Amino acid sequence: MFVMDCLSVNEKGHLTIGGCDTIQLAKEYGTPLYVMDETTIRNACRAYKRSFEKHYAGKGLPFYASKALNCKAICRIIMEEGLGLDVVSGGELYTALQAGFPANKIHMHGNNKTPAELRMALDAGVGRIVLDNLFEMETLNQMAGNLGKKVAVSMRVKPGIDAHTHEFIRTGQIDSKFGFALETGEALQAVKQVLAAENLTLKELHCHIGSQIFEIEPFVQAAKVMMDFMAEIRKETGLAIESLNLGGGFGIHYLTSDQPQPYDRYMEAVSLAIREKAAEHDVPMPFICIEPGRSIVGEAGITLYEIGGIKEIPNVRNYVSIDGGMTDNPRFALYQSAYTVLIADKAGQRADYQATIAGKCCESGDLIQKDTMIQTPEVGDILAVLSTGAYNYSMASNYNRIPRPAIVLVRDREARLAVRRESYEDLIRNDL
């Protein structure tokens, strides 16, 4: 019935996740509620690690892109599974360090890192700082010199690959705020400037072509372009880049009609392309990194809401209102993102009611889905939105002074609180 193995329907006809009845979870922890299946997260981590052993003989490492979901409990799971961690802000770095994550396995990203964030990364001793622009390079070089440090850096490159995703989440083409462009010669010139910086050591090239990508070919083409560029760098400067980070962006199931490729197929196809290019250019295979985020936590999560008002406008639309909305899931408002939605109390029944799921914010655009099929709703029912583990809690806000929901982790029929629900007192904590 469900593409996600962690979901099922019990003898009461209720939706379950990780063996836990979602109706009971809603009663115990309240709604809105994020629920994450820990086994699904760990299995995804292990699948990526197995794939590296199979296709790269272990010469590589997956880094969890923590912008998808960053909290101490998730950082600890990633650490226990032996992955690296990708952070994009001081807040994400601070969370990881507070969770005990080893700094040398953290990569620090961001297109406009502040001096304070760079200093924080330097003080922590992160494994890589990923350079995005020349101003950042110059700032970091000066800061490292003042501290008497030699800093290992990566450099983000736009490979010119236009992935077929929403324009807001395409990042590999020339018209992007991220990284250095290949087509204009900017990237090669930036490499030479990094090499001239006394306090920086260029260890890695990085690229990322976008998010929620189902096709394999864009990843293959990006790998070929980057290998060609590494060969050009060696020819121009004599430097053999040690590591190649190919980013993430692997698609997941939001609807049953979605057809993501098994992640091992991405890895196999890309590894073949890299081997071919290494042989063509007579260079050693680089250490390979990738940055899966959504594909590790996305399908592991659901969000539970209680249904309030139901407005049926004849020949127009049926609005089913919930006690959350764009404050805990802004993705429909931002990207018109598709989701599978169902009534958790009636998960075993047929979806026979067309509904637009309306949030509680004072915004006409505060919707979760438009004209989707669900079971016939009643006030007090629990509504579940599937595949919300990525970019929901991370993008949540306090618009309309609405507290952010709790996160509960479930595993083997047991539930535990990972993030407490915000209170009204939390909302005014910094008010003067």
PyMOL commands that set and color helices and strands:
alter all, ss='L'
color gray80, all
select helices_A, chain A and resi 22-29+38-56+66-68+72-80+90-98+103-105+115-124+134-147+167-169+186-196+217-237+263-281+294-297+331-335+344-346+399-401+424-427
alter helices_A, ss='H'
color red, helices_A
select strands_A, chain A and resi 7-9+15-17+20-21+33-37+60-65+84-87+106-108+128-131+151-158+180-181+200-206+243-245+287-290+301-313+317-322+341-343+353-358+367-374+382-386+406-411+414-419
alter strands_A, ss='S'
color yellow, strands_A
deselect
rebuild
show_as cartoon
